[in-house]
Amino acid sequence: MRKLLTDLGYTIRDPDKTKRFKEQQRELDESKRNLYVGAVPTFIFSGLMLFMLLTGMIFEVMGFPVRTLHQEIHR
């Protein structure tokens, strides 16, 4: 039967192979979504920490009385 179908020009595909491919694609999509969920807050808070460090706010939050370059310029 398979030979007859291939002789007629049909392609026989394994249905399990397609199912496995779709399952792998779903897993990749879920992993990509998890990456974004973790990366977005990481970049936001890294930027916030950098801003605080550059403006001297981090020292004020931690209780250190430190003069920053920004304070020296606007004196």
N, C-alpha and C positions, 0 to 999 in steps of 0.2 A: 504494500500500500504506500509506504514512504517513497519507494523508488518511483512509483507511478506519479505521485504528487510532485517530486523533484523533477521528473522528466517533463511534466506539464509546465514547469517554471515556477512552482510555488516554493517558498522557503519555509522550512519547518523550524520552529523555535521552541526551546524548552521553556514552558511557562514558569518553572521555578526560578530560572535564571532572571527573568524579568522581575519576578517578585523580590528576589534578593537584591537586585539593582535598586528597586524603589525603596526597599528598607534601608539600604546603605545611604541613599540620597536623603532620606528622612533623618537619619542619624547625623549626617553632615550638616544639614540645615539646623538641627537642634544644637549641635556643637558651635556653629557659627553664631547662633542667637545667644548662647551662653558666653561666648567670647565678647560680644558686644555688651552684654549686661555687665560683665566684669571690667571691660576696658573703659567704658564711658565714665563711670564714677572714679576710676583710677586717674584718668587724665584730668577730670574736673578738680579733684582734690590735690593732685600734684601741682596744677596751675595755681590753686589757691595758696598752697604752701610756698610756692615760689614767690607769689605776690607778697605774702606776709613777710617772707625773708627779705625781699628787696626793699620793702617799705619800713621795716623795723617793727612791724606789728607783732611778730612772733616773740620778740623780746619783751614787749609790753604785756602780752598775754601770759608769758611765763614769769613776769614780775621783775625783769631786769630793767633798770633805768639806763637805757643806752641811747646815745645820740646817733642818728643815722645821717647818711649823706644828704638825704632829703631835708632834714631839719637844719643842717649846716648851710645849705644853699639858700633856704628861705628865712634865714635869721635876720 
